[in-house]
Amino acid sequence: MPDRPNSGVTPIRVLIAEDEALLRSAVAELLQQAGGKAVLVVRTCATRAQALRDTRALQPDVILLDLRMPDTEGRPSTLAGSETVAALLRQHAAAKVICLSVHAEAEIVRACLEAGAKGFLGKGVLPAEIWTAIRIVAAGGQYIEPPLRARLDLLAAGSEAAVRAELLAGRRGDVLRLLLDGYSPSEIAKALPISKKYVDKKVAEIKSILGVSTTIRIYRICRQLGIVDE
């Protein structure tokens, strides 16, 4: 087991399970930069078998888990992400698992959380957000990337079809379509034509329905809902 730094601070011990070599090393390096002496990367793993073995041997506080890791080198992934989460927790029940994945459909996120994961992040997040997630889950909390959390909340509140219908109804839908096409509020007002104040009101309604605070997050969730083409 790697020695802990003699800094007077007990670091959060992190195991990184990621099959892409460049991403694996980059996450480890950037995480150390973001967390300093408060974090210690105890191991980086390229396969599920290695992650399971090292989790049992090293007992990390937090595991950053790529959901689509190969079983062993040269072998494809055969387990769903939620099954991998459960398998890791059987090796070390006290570990806090944070899933990292480009596959961030709400059903996958929900399944991983139900299996025991404490966090879920898309692979496009910044190192600072990964470090924030690690600190929160290590302290006993849960961290889900805000757009993913909004998507889960949407599913909990009602069907996606109902949400799409609400977003696309009437003038709100007109404003949303133009917003997603890259029009500014002022340009939308001229195109419809309606007042800029009315456009701002409709944009605020859209943000409220989606539970987001920025236009880019409107775009991301609308893409997930099938309103925007990939």
Secondary structure as the mmCIF struct_conf table of DSSP 4:
data_model
#
loop_
_struct_conf.conf_type_id
_struct_conf.id
_struct_conf.beg_label_comp_id
_struct_conf.beg_label_asym_id
_struct_conf.beg_label_seq_id
_struct_conf.end_label_comp_id
_struct_conf.end_label_asym_id
_struct_conf.end_label_seq_id
HELX_LH_PP_P HELX_LH_PP_P1 PRO A 2 PRO A 5
BEND BEND1 ASN A 6 VAL A 9
HELX_LH_PP_P HELX_LH_PP_P2 PRO A 11 PRO A 11
STRN STRN1 ILE A 12 ALA A 17
BEND BEND2 ASP A 19 ASP A 19
HELX_RH_AL_P HELX_RH_AL_P1 ALA A 21 GLY A 35
HELX_RH_3T_P HELX_RH_3T_P1 GLY A 36 ALA A 38
STRN STRN2 VAL A 39 CYS A 45
BEND BEND3 ALA A 46 THR A 47
HELX_RH_AL_P HELX_RH_AL_P2 ARG A 48 LEU A 58
BEND BEND4 ASP A 61 ASP A 61
STRN STRN3 VAL A 62 ASP A 66
TURN_TY1_P TURN_TY1_P1 LEU A 67 ARG A 68
BEND BEND5 ASP A 71 THR A 72
TURN_TY1_P TURN_TY1_P2 GLU A 73 GLY A 74
BEND BEND6 LEU A 79 LEU A 79
HELX_RH_AL_P HELX_RH_AL_P3 GLY A 81 GLN A 91
TURN_TY1_P TURN_TY1_P3 ALA A 93 ALA A 94
STRN STRN4 LYS A 96 LEU A 100
BEND BEND7 VAL A 102 VAL A 102
HELX_RH_AL_P HELX_RH_AL_P4 ALA A 106 ALA A 115
TURN_TY1_P TURN_TY1_P4 GLY A 116 GLY A 116
STRN STRN5 GLY A 119 LEU A 121
TURN_TY1_P TURN_TY1_P5 LYS A 123 GLY A 124
HELX_RH_AL_P HELX_RH_AL_P5 PRO A 127 ALA A 138
TURN_TY1_P TURN_TY1_P6 ALA A 139 GLY A 140
STRN STRN6 TYR A 143 ILE A 144
HELX_RH_AL_P HELX_RH_AL_P6 PRO A 146 ALA A 157
BEND BEND8 GLY A 158 GLY A 158
HELX_RH_AL_P HELX_RH_AL_P7 GLU A 160 LEU A 168
BEND BEND9 ALA A 169 ALA A 169
HELX_RH_AL_P HELX_RH_AL_P8 GLY A 170 LEU A 180
TURN_TY1_P TURN_TY1_P7 ASP A 181 GLY A 182
HELX_RH_AL_P HELX_RH_AL_P9 PRO A 185 ALA A 191
TURN_TY1_P TURN_TY1_P8 LEU A 192 PRO A 193
HELX_RH_AL_P HELX_RH_AL_P10 LYS A 196 LEU A 210
TURN_TY1_P TURN_TY1_P9 GLY A 211 GLY A 211
BEND BEND10 SER A 213 THR A 214
HELX_RH_AL_P HELX_RH_AL_P11 THR A 215 GLN A 224
TURN_TY1_P TURN_TY1_P10 LEU A 225 GLY A 226
BEND BEND11 ILE A 227 VAL A 228
#
